[in-house]
């Protein structure tokens, strides 16, 4: 989180900053799910279902944004 906040104050292209912030937040999400939700110690089936659902939600979000012809990045 500190890296994400510090990155906000670095002078760079907006599209690059948004892309880097999205990647950093995805990495942070994986750490939180893996350690605090103890998904790392559970069966692989739970991990596949959880991350598969996440990828499906991201894909649907991307298609919806593209369909609406919105420019978010």
Residue pairs with C-beta under 8 A, 6 or more apart in sequence:
1 28
3 24
4 21
4 24
4 25
4 28
7 17
7 20
7 21
7 24
8 17
8 21
10 17
15 73
18 73
19 73
33 39
33 50
34 40
39 46
39 47
39 50
65 72
